[in-house]
């Protein structure tokens, strides 16, 4: 969905932890996603092989995999096809 797309988009820019992602999503959407929303999405993306995690102490940093980069590229194309022409 849109949350997964936004997470992949943000991780393309730089590796981030869950709190950083929530902060960036809040800037873009106007509301901060709850941990009960963002962490299941991260888990799903990880299980699909689109992101990977690196643990350092209690902090988990997420990065995009090659498969994730390809998926993001495909999603961007679909997004543009769907929404081009919708806005004046």
N, C-alpha and C positions, 0 to 999 in steps of 0.2 A: 504494500500500500504506500501511501504518501509518506508515512513516517519512515519506512525502510528506505525509500528513495532519498529522503532528506539526509538520513544517516550516512548512506553511501556517498552522497554528494559532499557532505562535510568531511568525511574521512579521506576523500580524494585530495582535499586541501592539506590536511595534516593529521597525524595520529592524535587521538584524544581519549580521555577517560569518560566515564558515564556522566559525571558532573559537568565537564566541559561541553559535551554534546547537548545536555539539557539546557545549558546556558545559551549556546548558539541557536538551538531550536526556539528558545524563548524570544530571542532577538528577532527571529524571522517570522514566527507565528503569533507572537504577542502573549502567549501563555506558556508556562514551563510544564513540560510533561512530567508526570509523576514517575517515581522509580518503578511502580507497578505497570507502567506503560513502556518505558524505555528499555528496561533490562530484559523483558521477554522478547522484544524486537531484536535486541543485540544477540540474545541466545539463538534465536531463529536464524539470523544472518550468519552466525558462526557455524551452526549446524549445516547450513547450505553451502558452506565453504566460501562465502563472499567476504568475510572479515576474519581476522585472527586476533588473538589477544596475547599480550605480554604482561606477566605479573611482576611487579617490583614492590615487595612488601605487601601492603594492603591495597595498593593501587593497581588497577588493571587498565592498560592502555590498548585501545583497539586500532587496528590498521586495516586497510583495504588489501585484499589479495588480488592476484592477476584475474581470477575468475570474477571477483567483485568489480574490478575495473571494466571488464567486458560487459557485465550485467548492467552497470551504470550507463555505459555508452548506449546499449540497446534501449534502456528505459528512457534516456534523454530523447532518443529518436522518436519513440512512441509518444512521449509527452508532447513533443512539438507537433507531430502529426495530428494528435487529438485536439490540441488547443490553438493551433494556428488559425487565425481567422475569427476566433471567438471574441477578440478584443478589438475595438475600433482603433 
